[in-house]
Amino acid sequence: MLDEPDAPGAGGVEPPSAPAAPAPPLAGGARVRAGMRKPQNWMQLAKFCAVGGSGYVINIVVFSLAVEIGELHHLAAATLAFLVAVTNNFWWNRHWTFSAREGHAGFQAARFLTVSVAAFLIAAAILETLVSVLDVAEIPAQAISVVAATPLSFIGNKMWSFGPDRRHA
C-alpha cells in the first residue's frame, strides 16, 4: 500500500501548518493578574505615586492656605487645591509617568481632567462626610479624602487617559 502524498509523514514531508490564531484578549481578572506580573507596571505605579506625592503636597498646601488664610469653605478650598494640583499632575504624568509626549496633549488633557474630576468628586464626598458627619478637622479630612481617591485616578489614567491605544490619537 502506498502512502497518500498529502498524509502527514508521507514521504517524510509534513504538510504546512496553519498560522496560529492570535490569543484572545484576557478577561478582567486575568488581565489584572497578567499586568501585575510586569515590572514596568510597578515602575509606572511608583512614578505615578511620586507625581501624586508632589500633587498631594501642593493640594494640601493650597487647601490649608485657602481655609486658614482665605477663610474659604472646605469644599471651595478643595476645588481650588484640586485645580492647582491637577495642572501639576497632568504635566508630570504626561511627560514622565506614562511618557505620552507623542500623543495629542489636548486629547490627553481632556481625558486626564475627566478622570481627575471623577476622582475629585469622590474625594469631595469623602471630605464632606468626614467634616460634616464625622467631625474630622478639615486639613486631615482633606488629606484622607485625596488618598482614598488615588486608586481610581491611577487606573483611569493608565487605562484611558494615557493608555497605549490613546497616545497617537
DSSP file (Angstrom, degrees, kcal/mol; ACC not computed):
  #  RESIDUE AA STRUCTURE BP1 BP2  ACC     N-H-->O    O-->H-N    N-H-->O    O-->H-N    TCO  KAPPA ALPHA  PHI   PSI    X-CA   Y-CA   Z-CA
    1    1 A M              0   0    0      0, 0.0     2,-0.3     0, 0.0     0, 0.0   0.000 360.0 360.0 360.0 135.7    0.0    0.0    0.0
    2    2 A L        -     0   0    0      1,-0.0     2,-0.2     0, 0.0     0, 0.0  -0.722 360.0-116.9 -95.1 143.2    1.3    3.4   -0.9
    3    3 A D        -     0   0    0     -2,-0.3    -1,-0.0     1,-0.1     6,-0.0  -0.513  33.3-110.3 -73.5 144.6    1.1    6.4    1.4
    4    4 A E    >   -     0   0    0     -2,-0.2     3,-1.3     1,-0.1     6,-0.1  -0.569  23.4-127.4 -72.5 139.6   -1.0    9.2    0.2
    5    5 A P  T 3  S+     0   0    0      0, 0.0    -1,-0.1     0, 0.0     8,-0.1   0.780 106.5  49.1 -62.0 -26.9    1.2   12.2   -0.7
    6    6 A D  T 3  S+     0   0    0      2,-0.1     3,-0.1     3,-0.1    -2,-0.0   0.534  86.0 107.2 -90.8  -5.5   -0.8   14.6    1.5
    7    7 A A  S X  S-     0   0    0     -3,-1.3     3,-2.1     1,-0.1     6,-0.2  -0.467  84.8 -95.9 -74.5 144.0   -0.9   12.5    4.6
    8    8 A P  T 3  S+     0   0    0      0, 0.0     6,-0.2     0, 0.0    -1,-0.1  -0.338 111.0  15.1 -58.3 134.2    1.2   13.6    7.5
    9    9 A G  T >  S+     0   0    0      4,-0.5     3,-1.8     1,-0.3     2,-0.3   0.318  88.4 142.6  85.9  -9.4    4.5   11.8    7.4
   10   10 A A  G X  S-     0   0    0     -3,-2.1     3,-1.5     3,-0.3    -1,-0.3  -0.499  82.4  -5.9 -69.5 124.3    4.1   10.6    3.9
   11   11 A G  G 3  S-     0   0    0     -2,-0.3    -1,-0.3     1,-0.3     3,-0.1   0.678 121.8 -74.9  66.3  16.4    7.4   10.7    2.1
   12   12 A G  G <  S+     0   0    0     -3,-1.8     2,-0.5     1,-0.2    -1,-0.3   0.599 103.6 120.5  74.7  10.9    9.0   12.4    5.2
   13   13 A V    <   -     0   0    0     -3,-1.5    -4,-0.5    -6,-0.2    -3,-0.3  -0.936  52.7-148.4-114.3 126.0    7.3   15.7    4.4
   14   14 A E        -     0   0    0     -2,-0.5     3,-0.1    -6,-0.2    -7,-0.1  -0.690  26.5-112.5 -86.5 141.1    5.0   17.4    6.9
   15   15 A P        -     0   0    0      0, 0.0    -1,-0.1     0, 0.0     2,-0.1  -0.377  44.7 -88.5 -67.6 153.0    2.2   19.5    5.4
   16   16 A P        -     0   0    0      0, 0.0     2,-0.2     0, 0.0     0, 0.0  -0.381  46.1-126.2 -62.6 138.5    2.5   23.2    6.1
   17   17 A S        -     0   0    0     -3,-0.1     3,-0.1     1,-0.1    -3,-0.0  -0.583  22.1-107.5 -87.5 150.8    0.8   24.2    9.3
   18   18 A A        -     0   0    0     -2,-0.2     3,-0.1     1,-0.1    -1,-0.1  -0.455  45.3 -94.3 -71.1 145.5   -1.8   26.9    9.5
   19   19 A P        -     0   0    0      0, 0.0    -1,-0.1     0, 0.0     2,-0.1  -0.326  48.5 -99.6 -60.5 143.9   -0.7   30.1   11.2
   20   20 A A        -     0   0    0      1,-0.1     3,-0.1    -3,-0.1    -3,-0.0  -0.391  37.0-116.0 -65.9 138.7   -1.5   30.2   14.9
   21   21 A A        -     0   0    0      1,-0.1    -1,-0.1    -2,-0.1    -3,-0.0  -0.481  38.2 -98.0 -71.8 144.8   -4.6   32.2   15.7
   22   22 A P        -     0   0    0      0, 0.0    -1,-0.1     0, 0.0     0, 0.0  -0.334  45.2 -99.6 -63.0 146.5   -4.0   35.3   17.8
   23   23 A A        -     0   0    0      1,-0.1     3,-0.1    -3,-0.1    -3,-0.0  -0.417  40.6-111.5 -66.0 138.4   -4.6   34.8   21.5
   24   24 A P        -     0   0    0      0, 0.0    -1,-0.1     0, 0.0     3,-0.1  -0.354  43.0 -89.3 -67.3 153.3   -8.0   36.1   22.6
   25   25 A P        -     0   0    0      0, 0.0     2,-0.1     0, 0.0     6,-0.0  -0.303  49.5-103.8 -61.9 147.9   -7.9   39.2   24.9
   26   26 A L        -     0   0    0     -3,-0.1     2,-0.0     1,-0.1    -3,-0.0  -0.444  32.9-116.3 -73.4 144.5   -7.7   38.4   28.6
   27   27 A A     >  -     0   0    0     -2,-0.1     4,-3.0    -3,-0.1     5,-0.3  -0.305  42.7 -84.9 -73.3 165.7  -10.8   38.7   30.7
   28   28 A G  H  > S+     0   0    0      1,-0.2     4,-2.0     2,-0.2     5,-0.2   0.834 124.6  36.9 -40.0 -63.4  -10.9   41.3   33.6
   29   29 A G  H  > S+     0   0    0      1,-0.2     4,-2.4     2,-0.2    -1,-0.2   0.883 118.3  50.3 -64.9 -39.9   -9.3   39.4   36.4
   30   30 A A  H  > S+     0   0    0      1,-0.2     4,-2.6     2,-0.2    -1,-0.2   0.877 109.1  52.5 -65.9 -37.0   -6.8   37.6   34.2
   31   31 A R  H  X S+     0   0    0     -4,-3.0     4,-2.4     2,-0.2    -2,-0.2   0.909 109.9  48.0 -65.0 -41.8   -5.8   40.9   32.6
   32   32 A V  H  X S+     0   0    0     -4,-2.0     4,-2.0    -5,-0.3    -2,-0.2   0.930 112.7  48.4 -64.3 -45.1   -5.1   42.4   36.1
   33   33 A R  H  X S+     0   0    0     -4,-2.4     4,-0.8     1,-0.2    -2,-0.2   0.911 112.3  48.8 -62.1 -42.2   -3.1   39.4   37.2
   34   34 A A  H >< S+     0   0    0     -4,-2.6     3,-0.8     1,-0.2     4,-0.2   0.910 111.4  50.3 -63.5 -41.7   -1.0   39.5   33.9
   35   35 A G  H >< S+     0   0    0     -4,-2.4     3,-1.3     1,-0.2     6,-0.2   0.839 103.9  58.6 -65.0 -33.7   -0.4   43.2   34.4
   36   36 A M  H 3< S+     0   0    0     -4,-2.0    -1,-0.2     1,-0.3    -2,-0.2   0.707  99.5  59.3 -70.3 -18.6    0.7   42.7   38.0
   37   37 A R  T << S+     0   0    0     -3,-0.8    -1,-0.3    -4,-0.8    -2,-0.2   0.502  85.4  92.7 -86.9  -3.6    3.5   40.4   36.8
   38   38 A K    X>  -     0   0    0     -3,-1.3     3,-1.1    -4,-0.2     4,-1.1  -0.814  64.3-154.2 -96.0 117.9    5.0   43.1   34.6
   39   39 A P  H 3> S+     0   0    0      0, 0.0     4,-2.2     0, 0.0     3,-0.2   0.837  92.8  63.0 -58.3 -34.1    7.8   45.1   36.3
   40   40 A Q  H 3> S+     0   0    0      1,-0.2     4,-2.2     2,-0.2     5,-0.1   0.825  99.3  55.1 -63.9 -28.7    7.2   48.1   34.1
   41   41 A N  H <> S+     0   0    0     -3,-1.1     4,-2.2    -6,-0.2    -1,-0.2   0.879 107.9  48.5 -69.1 -36.4    3.7   48.4   35.5
   42   42 A W  H  X S+     0   0    0     -4,-1.1     4,-2.2    -3,-0.2    -2,-0.2   0.882 111.5  49.8 -69.0 -37.7    5.1   48.6   39.0
   43   43 A M  H  X S+     0   0    0     -4,-2.2     4,-2.5     2,-0.2    -2,-0.2   0.908 110.7  50.2 -65.0 -41.4    7.7   51.2   38.0
   44   44 A Q  H  X S+     0   0    0     -4,-2.2     4,-2.7     1,-0.2    -2,-0.2   0.898 109.4  50.8 -64.4 -39.5    4.9   53.2   36.4
   45   45 A L  H  X S+     0   0    0     -4,-2.2     4,-2.5     2,-0.2    -1,-0.2   0.908 109.2  51.3 -63.6 -40.9    2.9   52.9   39.6
   46   46 A A  H  X S+     0   0    0     -4,-2.2     4,-2.1     2,-0.2    -2,-0.2   0.919 112.0  46.4 -62.3 -43.3    5.9   54.2   41.6
   47   47 A K  H  X S+     0   0    0     -4,-2.5     4,-2.8     2,-0.2     5,-0.3   0.918 111.2  52.1 -63.4 -43.1    6.3   57.2   39.2
   48   48 A F  H  X S+     0   0    0     -4,-2.7     4,-2.9     1,-0.2    -2,-0.2   0.902 110.4  48.7 -59.8 -40.9    2.5   57.9   39.4
   49   49 A C  H  X S+     0   0    0     -4,-2.5     4,-2.5     2,-0.2    -1,-0.2   0.872 110.1  51.3 -67.8 -36.7    2.8   57.8   43.2
   50   50 A A  H  X S+     0   0    0     -4,-2.1     4,-1.9     2,-0.2    -2,-0.2   0.936 114.1  43.4 -64.6 -45.7    5.8   60.2   43.1
   51   51 A V  H  X S+     0   0    0     -4,-2.8     4,-2.6     1,-0.2    -2,-0.2   0.931 114.7  50.6 -62.8 -44.6    3.9   62.6   40.9
   52   52 A G  H  X S+     0   0    0     -4,-2.9     4,-2.9    -5,-0.3    -2,-0.2   0.862 106.1  56.5 -60.9 -35.9    0.9   62.1   43.1
   53   53 A G  H  X S+     0   0    0     -4,-2.5     4,-2.3     2,-0.2    -1,-0.2   0.914 108.9  45.5 -62.2 -43.0    3.0   62.8   46.1
   54   54 A S  H  X S+     0   0    0     -4,-1.9     4,-2.4     2,-0.2    -2,-0.2   0.917 115.4  47.1 -66.8 -40.9    4.0   66.2   44.7
   55   55 A G  H  X S+     0   0    0     -4,-2.6     4,-3.0     2,-0.2    -2,-0.2   0.867 110.0  54.6 -65.2 -35.9    0.4   66.9   43.7
   56   56 A Y  H  X S+     0   0    0     -4,-2.9     4,-2.8     2,-0.2     5,-0.2   0.928 109.1  46.6 -63.0 -46.4   -0.7   65.8   47.2
   57   57 A V  H  X S+     0   0    0     -4,-2.3     4,-2.7     2,-0.2     5,-0.2   0.937 114.3  47.8 -61.7 -46.4    1.7   68.3   48.9
   58   58 A I  H  X S+     0   0    0     -4,-2.4     4,-2.8     1,-0.2     5,-0.3   0.932 112.6  50.0 -58.8 -45.9    0.6   71.1   46.5
   59   59 A N  H  X S+     0   0    0     -4,-3.0     4,-2.9     1,-0.2    -2,-0.2   0.937 112.9  44.6 -58.8 -49.7   -3.1   70.1   47.2
   60   60 A I  H  X S+     0   0    0     -4,-2.8     4,-2.8     2,-0.2    -1,-0.2   0.898 114.6  49.0 -65.9 -40.6   -2.7   70.2   51.0
   61   61 A V  H  X S+     0   0    0     -4,-2.7     4,-2.6    -5,-0.2     5,-0.2   0.950 115.2  43.3 -64.1 -48.8   -0.7   73.4   51.0
   62   62 A V  H  X S+     0   0    0     -4,-2.8     4,-2.6    -5,-0.2    -2,-0.2   0.923 115.7  49.5 -62.9 -43.5   -3.2   75.2   48.7
   63   63 A F  H  X S+     0   0    0     -4,-2.9     4,-2.5    -5,-0.3     5,-0.3   0.938 111.8  48.4 -59.6 -47.7   -6.1   73.8   50.7
   64   64 A S  H  X S+     0   0    0     -4,-2.8     4,-3.1     1,-0.2     5,-0.5   0.918 113.2  46.8 -60.6 -45.3   -4.6   74.9   54.0
   65   65 A L  H  X>S+     0   0    0     -4,-2.6     5,-2.3     1,-0.2     4,-1.8   0.907 113.1  49.7 -63.5 -41.1   -3.9   78.4   52.8
   66   66 A A  H  <5S+     0   0    0     -4,-2.6     6,-2.8    -5,-0.2    -2,-0.2   0.881 118.6  38.1 -66.6 -37.8   -7.4   78.7   51.4
   67   67 A V  H  <5S+     0   0    0     -4,-2.5     4,-0.3     4,-0.2    -2,-0.2   0.936 126.0  34.3 -77.1 -49.0   -9.0   77.5   54.6
   68   68 A E  H  <5S+     0   0    0     -4,-3.1    -3,-0.2    -5,-0.3    -2,-0.2   0.927 135.4  18.5 -77.7 -46.4   -6.8   79.2   57.1
   69   69 A I  T  <5S+     0   0    0     -4,-1.8    -3,-0.2    -5,-0.5    -4,-0.1   0.885 132.5  40.1 -93.4 -45.6   -5.8   82.5   55.4
   70   70 A G  S   <S-     0   0    0     -5,-2.3    -3,-0.2    -6,-0.1    -4,-0.2   0.619  93.3-141.7 -79.4 -12.0   -8.5   82.8   52.7
   71   71 A E        +     0   0    0     -6,-0.3    -4,-0.2    -4,-0.3     2,-0.2   0.827  40.8 164.0  52.5  37.2  -11.2   81.5   55.1
   72   72 A L        -     0   0    0     -6,-2.8    -1,-0.2     1,-0.1    -2,-0.1  -0.495  46.9 -96.3 -79.7 153.4  -12.9   79.6   52.3
   73   73 A H     >  -     0   0    0     -2,-0.2     4,-2.7     1,-0.1     3,-0.3  -0.369  41.0-110.4 -60.6 148.8  -15.4   76.9   52.9
   74   74 A H  H  > S+     0   0    0      1,-0.2     4,-2.0     2,-0.2    -1,-0.1   0.822 117.6  49.9 -59.7 -33.1  -13.7   73.5   52.8
   75   75 A L  H  > S+     0   0    0      2,-0.2     4,-1.8     1,-0.2    -1,-0.2   0.876 111.9  47.4 -73.9 -35.9  -15.4   72.4   49.5
   76   76 A A  H  > S+     0   0    0     -3,-0.3     4,-2.2     2,-0.2    -2,-0.2   0.905 113.6  48.6 -67.4 -41.2  -14.4   75.7   47.8
   77   77 A A  H  X S+     0   0    0     -4,-2.7     4,-2.6     1,-0.2    -2,-0.2   0.888 109.9  52.1 -64.8 -39.1  -10.8   75.3   49.2
   78   78 A A  H  X S+     0   0    0     -4,-2.0     4,-2.3    -5,-0.3    -1,-0.2   0.881 109.0  50.6 -64.5 -38.2  -10.8   71.7   48.0
   79   79 A T  H  X S+     0   0    0     -4,-1.8     4,-2.2     2,-0.2    -2,-0.2   0.930 111.9  46.5 -65.7 -45.7  -11.8   72.8   44.5
   80   80 A L  H  X S+     0   0    0     -4,-2.2     4,-1.9     2,-0.2    -2,-0.2   0.929 113.5  48.7 -61.0 -46.1   -9.1   75.4   44.3
   81   81 A A  H  X S+     0   0    0     -4,-2.6     4,-2.5     1,-0.2     5,-0.2   0.890 110.0  52.9 -62.4 -39.8   -6.5   73.0   45.6
   82   82 A F  H  X S+     0   0    0     -4,-2.3     4,-3.1     1,-0.2     5,-0.3   0.928 107.0  51.4 -60.3 -46.9   -7.6   70.4   43.0
   83   83 A L  H  X S+     0   0    0     -4,-2.2     4,-1.1     1,-0.2    -1,-0.2   0.887 113.6  43.7 -61.8 -40.1   -7.3   72.8   40.1
   84   84 A V  H  X S+     0   0    0     -4,-1.9     4,-1.5     2,-0.2    -1,-0.2   0.942 118.0  44.2 -69.8 -46.9   -3.7   73.7   41.1
   85   85 A A  H  X S+     0   0    0     -4,-2.5     4,-2.8     1,-0.2    -2,-0.2   0.871 108.3  56.7 -67.9 -37.5   -2.6   70.1   41.8
   86   86 A V  H  X S+     0   0    0     -4,-3.1     4,-2.4    -5,-0.2    -1,-0.2   0.842 104.5  53.6 -66.2 -31.6   -4.3   68.6   38.7
   87   87 A T  H  X S+     0   0    0     -4,-1.1     4,-1.8    -5,-0.3    -1,-0.2   0.944 112.0  44.5 -65.3 -47.9   -2.3   71.0   36.5
   88   88 A N  H  X S+     0   0    0     -4,-1.5     4,-2.1     1,-0.2     5,-0.2   0.937 114.7  49.2 -57.5 -49.2    1.0   69.8   38.1
   89   89 A N  H  X S+     0   0    0     -4,-2.8     4,-2.8     1,-0.2     5,-0.3   0.874 107.4  53.6 -65.4 -39.1   -0.1   66.2   37.9
   90   90 A F  H  X S+     0   0    0     -4,-2.4     4,-2.7     2,-0.2     5,-0.3   0.959 110.0  47.3 -60.8 -49.7   -1.1   66.3   34.2
   91   91 A W  H  X S+     0   0    0     -4,-1.8     4,-2.3     1,-0.2     5,-0.2   0.944 117.1  41.6 -58.3 -50.4    2.3   67.7   33.1
   92   92 A W  H  X>S+     0   0    0     -4,-2.1     4,-2.5     1,-0.2     5,-1.4   0.889 115.9  48.7 -68.0 -39.6    4.4   65.2   35.1
   93   93 A N  I  <>S+     0   0    0     -4,-2.8     5,-2.8    -5,-0.2     6,-0.4   0.909 113.9  46.9 -66.7 -40.3    2.2   62.2   34.3
   94   94 A R  I  <5S+     0   0    0     -4,-2.7     6,-2.4    -5,-0.3     7,-0.2   0.926 123.3  32.3 -65.8 -44.5    2.2   63.0   30.6
   95   95 A H  I  <5S+     0   0    0     -4,-2.3    -2,-0.2    -5,-0.3    -1,-0.2   0.750 136.2  13.3 -88.8 -25.0    5.9   63.6   30.3
   96   96 A W  I  <5S+     0   0    0     -4,-2.5    -3,-0.2    -5,-0.2    -2,-0.1   0.792 122.8  42.9-119.2 -56.3    7.4   61.3   32.9
   97   97 A T  I   <S+     0   0    0     -5,-1.4    -3,-0.2     1,-0.2    -4,-0.2   0.963 132.7  16.1 -63.6 -55.7    5.0   58.6   34.3
   98   98 A F  S   <S-     0   0    0     -5,-2.8    -1,-0.2    -6,-0.1    -4,-0.1   0.460  88.4-140.9-101.1  -2.8    3.3   57.5   31.1
   99   99 A S        +     0   0    0     -6,-0.4     3,-0.3     1,-0.2    -4,-0.2   0.891  47.1 150.6  42.8  52.7    5.8   59.0   28.6
  100  100 A A    >   +     0   0    0     -6,-2.4     3,-1.2    -7,-0.3    -1,-0.2  -0.111  15.9 127.1-105.4  34.4    2.9   60.0   26.4
  101  101 A R  T 3   +     0   0    0      1,-0.3    -1,-0.2    -7,-0.2     4,-0.2   0.778  66.2  61.6 -64.0 -27.7    4.5   63.1   24.8
  102  102 A E  T 3  S+     0   0    0     -3,-0.3    -1,-0.3     2,-0.1    -2,-0.1   0.629  90.2  83.6 -80.2 -10.3    3.8   61.9   21.2
  103  103 A G  S <  S-     0   0    0     -3,-1.2     2,-0.6     1,-0.1    65,-0.2  -0.310 100.6 -78.7 -81.4 172.1    0.0   61.9   21.6
  104  104 A H     >  -     0   0    0     62,-0.3     4,-2.5     1,-0.2     5,-0.2  -0.626  38.1-151.2 -75.0 116.7   -2.2   64.9   21.2
  105  105 A A  H  > S+     0   0    0     -2,-0.6     4,-3.0     1,-0.2     5,-0.2   0.868  93.4  52.8 -59.9 -40.1   -1.9   66.9   24.5
  106  106 A G  H  > S+     0   0    0      2,-0.2     4,-2.2     1,-0.2    -1,-0.2   0.903 110.2  47.6 -64.1 -40.6   -5.4   68.4   24.3
  107  107 A F  H  > S+     0   0    0      2,-0.2     4,-1.9     1,-0.2    -2,-0.2   0.933 115.6  44.7 -64.1 -46.8   -7.0   64.9   23.8
  108  108 A Q  H  X S+     0   0    0     -4,-2.5     4,-3.1     1,-0.2    -2,-0.2   0.887 111.6  53.5 -65.4 -38.6   -4.9   63.5   26.8
  109  109 A A  H  X S+     0   0    0     -4,-3.0     4,-3.0    -5,-0.2     5,-0.2   0.910 107.2  51.1 -63.1 -42.3   -5.7   66.6   28.9
  110  110 A A  H  X S+     0   0    0     -4,-2.2     4,-2.1     2,-0.2    -1,-0.2   0.924 114.7  43.0 -61.5 -44.0   -9.4   66.2   28.3
  111  111 A R  H  X S+     0   0    0     -4,-1.9     4,-2.6     2,-0.2     5,-0.2   0.921 114.4  50.4 -67.4 -43.7   -9.3   62.5   29.4
  112  112 A F  H  X S+     0   0    0     -4,-3.1     4,-2.8     1,-0.2    -2,-0.2   0.919 111.6  48.4 -60.0 -43.9   -7.0   63.3   32.3
  113  113 A L  H  X S+     0   0    0     -4,-3.0     4,-2.9     2,-0.2    -1,-0.2   0.896 109.7  52.5 -64.8 -39.8   -9.3   66.0   33.5
  114  114 A T  H  X S+     0   0    0     -4,-2.1     4,-2.1    -5,-0.2    -2,-0.2   0.943 113.5  43.0 -60.6 -48.1  -12.3   63.7   33.2
  115  115 A V  H  X S+     0   0    0     -4,-2.6     4,-2.4     1,-0.2    -2,-0.2   0.923 115.3  50.3 -62.6 -43.9  -10.7   61.0   35.3
  116  116 A S  H  X S+     0   0    0     -4,-2.8     4,-2.8    -5,-0.2    -2,-0.2   0.880 109.0  50.7 -64.4 -39.3   -9.4   63.6   37.8
  117  117 A V  H  X S+     0   0    0     -4,-2.9     4,-2.8     2,-0.2    -1,-0.2   0.909 109.7  51.0 -65.5 -40.9  -12.8   65.2   38.1
  118  118 A A  H  X S+     0   0    0     -4,-2.1     4,-1.7    -5,-0.2    -2,-0.2   0.937 113.7  44.3 -60.6 -45.4  -14.4   61.8   38.8
  119  119 A A  H  X S+     0   0    0     -4,-2.4     4,-2.6     1,-0.2    -2,-0.2   0.895 112.5  53.3 -64.8 -39.5  -11.7   61.1   41.5
  120  120 A F  H  X S+     0   0    0     -4,-2.8     4,-3.3     2,-0.2    -2,-0.2   0.905 106.0  52.6 -62.0 -42.0  -12.2   64.7   42.8
  121  121 A L  H  X S+     0   0    0     -4,-2.8     4,-1.9     2,-0.2    -1,-0.2   0.889 111.1  46.8 -63.2 -38.4  -16.0   64.2   43.2
  122  122 A I  H  X S+     0   0    0     -4,-1.7     4,-2.2     2,-0.2    -1,-0.2   0.932 113.7  48.2 -65.9 -45.2  -15.4   61.0   45.2
  123  123 A A  H  X S+     0   0    0     -4,-2.6     4,-3.0     1,-0.2    -2,-0.2   0.904 110.4  51.8 -61.4 -41.3  -12.8   62.8   47.3
  124  124 A A  H  X S+     0   0    0     -4,-3.3     4,-2.8     2,-0.2    -1,-0.2   0.886 109.0  50.2 -64.1 -38.5  -15.1   65.8   47.9
  125  125 A A  H  X S+     0   0    0     -4,-1.9     4,-2.2     2,-0.2    -1,-0.2   0.909 113.1  46.3 -65.6 -40.8  -17.9   63.4   49.0
  126  126 A I  H  X S+     0   0    0     -4,-2.2     4,-2.8     2,-0.2    -2,-0.2   0.926 112.7  50.8 -65.6 -44.0  -15.5   61.7   51.4
  127  127 A L  H  X S+     0   0    0     -4,-3.0     4,-2.8     1,-0.2     5,-0.3   0.939 110.9  48.0 -57.7 -49.2  -14.3   65.2   52.6
  128  128 A E  H  X>S+     0   0    0     -4,-2.8     4,-2.8     1,-0.2     5,-0.6   0.903 113.1  48.5 -60.8 -41.9  -17.8   66.4   53.2
  129  129 A T  I  X>S+     0   0    0     -4,-2.2     5,-2.1     3,-0.2     4,-1.6   0.929 113.3  47.0 -64.1 -45.3  -18.7   63.2   55.1
  130  130 A L  I  <5S+     0   0    0     -4,-2.8     6,-3.1     3,-0.2    -2,-0.2   0.917 121.4  36.0 -63.2 -43.7  -15.5   63.4   57.3
  131  131 A V  I  <5S+     0   0    0     -4,-2.8     4,-0.4     4,-0.2    -2,-0.2   0.954 127.9  31.1 -76.1 -50.9  -16.0   67.1   58.1
  132  132 A S  I  <5S+     0   0    0     -4,-2.8    -3,-0.2    -5,-0.3    -2,-0.2   0.809 132.6  25.3 -83.9 -31.1  -19.8   67.4   58.4
  133  133 A V  I  <<S+     0   0    0     -4,-1.6    -3,-0.2    -5,-0.6    -4,-0.1   0.859 131.4  32.2-100.3 -46.1  -20.8   63.9   59.7
  134  134 A L  S   <S-     0   0    0     -5,-2.1    -3,-0.2     2,-0.1    -4,-0.1   0.460  96.2-129.9 -96.0  -1.3  -17.7   62.6   61.5
  135  135 A D        +     0   0    0     -4,-0.4     2,-0.3    -6,-0.3    -4,-0.2   0.834  46.1 162.9  57.4  38.5  -16.5   65.9   62.7
  136  136 A V        -     0   0    0     -6,-3.1    -1,-0.2    -9,-0.1    -2,-0.1  -0.669  48.3 -97.8 -82.7 142.6  -12.9   65.4   61.5
  137  137 A A     >  -     0   0    0     -2,-0.3     4,-2.2     1,-0.1     5,-0.2  -0.257  35.7-114.8 -59.3 149.9  -10.8   68.6   61.2
  138  138 A E  H  > S+     0   0    0      1,-0.2     4,-2.4     2,-0.2     5,-0.2   0.885 107.8  47.8 -60.6 -47.2  -10.7   70.0   57.7
  139  139 A I  H  > S+     0   0    0      2,-0.2     4,-2.2     1,-0.2    -1,-0.2   0.940 115.4  43.5 -67.6 -47.4   -7.0   69.6   56.8
  140  140 A P  H  > S+     0   0    0      0, 0.0     4,-2.3     0, 0.0    -1,-0.2   0.887 113.5  54.0 -62.4 -35.1   -6.7   65.9   58.0
  141  141 A A  H  X S+     0   0    0     -4,-2.2     4,-2.5     2,-0.2    -2,-0.2   0.908 108.4  48.9 -64.0 -41.0  -10.0   65.2   56.3
  142  142 A Q  H  X S+     0   0    0     -4,-2.4     4,-2.2     2,-0.2     5,-0.2   0.922 110.1  51.7 -62.8 -43.9   -8.7   66.6   53.0
  143  143 A A  H  X S+     0   0    0     -4,-2.2     4,-1.6     1,-0.2    -2,-0.2   0.911 112.9  45.0 -59.6 -43.7   -5.5   64.5   53.4
  144  144 A I  H  X S+     0   0    0     -4,-2.3     4,-2.3     1,-0.2    -1,-0.2   0.916 111.6  51.9 -66.4 -44.7   -7.6   61.3   53.9
  145  145 A S  H  X S+     0   0    0     -4,-2.5     4,-1.3     1,-0.2    -2,-0.2   0.869 108.8  49.7 -65.4 -37.3  -10.0   62.1   51.0
  146  146 A V  H  X S+     0   0    0     -4,-2.2     4,-0.7     2,-0.2     3,-0.3   0.922 111.9  48.3 -67.6 -43.6   -7.3   62.7   48.5
  147  147 A V  H >< S+     0   0    0     -4,-1.6     3,-1.0    -5,-0.2    -2,-0.2   0.906 108.5  55.2 -62.3 -41.4   -5.5   59.4   49.4
  148  148 A A  H 3< S+     0   0    0     -4,-2.3     4,-0.3     1,-0.2    -1,-0.2   0.818 109.5  46.2 -63.3 -31.0   -8.8   57.5   49.2
  149  149 A A  H 3X S+     0   0    0     -4,-1.3     4,-1.5    -3,-0.3     3,-0.3   0.545  88.4  90.7 -89.2  -7.4   -9.5   58.6   45.6
  150  150 A T  H <X S+     0   0    0     -3,-1.0     4,-2.4    -4,-0.7     5,-0.2   0.874  78.6  56.9 -61.4 -43.2   -6.0   57.9   44.3
  151  151 A P  H  > S+     0   0    0      0, 0.0     4,-2.4     0, 0.0     5,-0.3   0.907 106.9  50.2 -58.1 -40.6   -6.5   54.3   43.1
  152  152 A L  H  > S+     0   0    0     -3,-0.3     4,-2.5    -4,-0.3     5,-0.2   0.910 110.4  50.9 -60.8 -41.7   -9.4   55.4   40.8
  153  153 A S  H  X S+     0   0    0     -4,-1.5     4,-2.4     2,-0.2     5,-0.3   0.921 110.6  47.6 -63.4 -45.5   -7.2   58.1   39.4
  154  154 A F  H  X S+     0   0    0     -4,-2.4     4,-2.7     2,-0.2     5,-0.3   0.955 115.0  44.2 -62.0 -50.6   -4.3   55.8   38.6
  155  155 A I  H  X S+     0   0    0     -4,-2.4     4,-2.5     1,-0.2     5,-0.3   0.925 115.1  48.4 -62.6 -45.3   -6.4   53.1   37.0
  156  156 A G  H  X>S+     0   0    0     -4,-2.5     4,-2.2    -5,-0.3     5,-1.3   0.905 115.6  43.5 -62.5 -42.2   -8.4   55.6   34.9
  157  157 A N  I  <>S+     0   0    0     -4,-2.4     5,-2.9    -5,-0.2    -2,-0.2   0.886 115.6  47.4 -73.4 -38.2   -5.3   57.5   33.7
  158  158 A K  I  <5S+     0   0    0     -4,-2.7    -2,-0.2    -5,-0.3    -1,-0.2   0.934 122.8  33.4 -66.4 -45.0   -3.3   54.4   32.9
  159  159 A M  I  <5S+     0   0    0     -4,-2.5    -2,-0.2    -5,-0.3    -3,-0.2   0.801 136.7  13.0 -83.8 -29.5   -6.1   52.6   31.1
  160  160 A W  I  <5S+     0   0    0     -4,-2.2    -3,-0.2    -5,-0.3    -2,-0.1   0.823 123.6  42.3-117.8 -53.5   -7.9   55.6   29.5
  161  161 A S  I   <S+     0   0    0     -5,-1.3   -49,-0.2     1,-0.2    -3,-0.2   0.936 134.6  11.3 -68.0 -47.6   -6.1   58.9   29.5
  162  162 A F  S   <S+     0   0    0     -5,-2.9    -1,-0.2    -6,-0.1    -4,-0.1   0.119  90.0 142.4-120.0  18.7   -2.6   57.7   28.6
  163  163 A G    >>  -     0   0    0     -6,-0.2     3,-2.3     1,-0.1     4,-0.7  -0.186  65.8-105.8 -60.5 156.8   -3.2   54.1   27.6
  164  164 A P  T 34 S+     0   0    0      0, 0.0     3,-0.5     0, 0.0     4,-0.3   0.789 120.2  53.8 -58.3 -30.2   -1.2   52.8   24.6
  165  165 A D  T 34 S+     0   0    0      1,-0.2    -2,-0.1     2,-0.1    -5,-0.0   0.508 109.5  50.1 -82.0  -2.2   -4.2   53.0   22.2
  166  166 A R  T X4 S+     0   0    0     -3,-2.3     3,-1.0     1,-0.1   -62,-0.3   0.515  85.0  85.1-110.2  -8.6   -4.7   56.7   23.1
  167  167 A R  T 3< S+     0   0    0     -4,-0.7    -2,-0.1    -3,-0.5   -63,-0.1   0.818  97.0  38.2 -67.7 -31.3   -1.1   58.1   22.7
  168  168 A H  T 3         0   0    0     -4,-0.3    -1,-0.2   -65,-0.2    -2,-0.1   0.252 360.0 360.0-105.4  12.7   -1.4   58.7   18.9
  169  169 A A    <         0   0    0     -3,-1.0    -1,-0.2   -65,-0.1    -2,-0.1   0.501 360.0 360.0 -70.5 360.0   -5.0   59.9   18.8
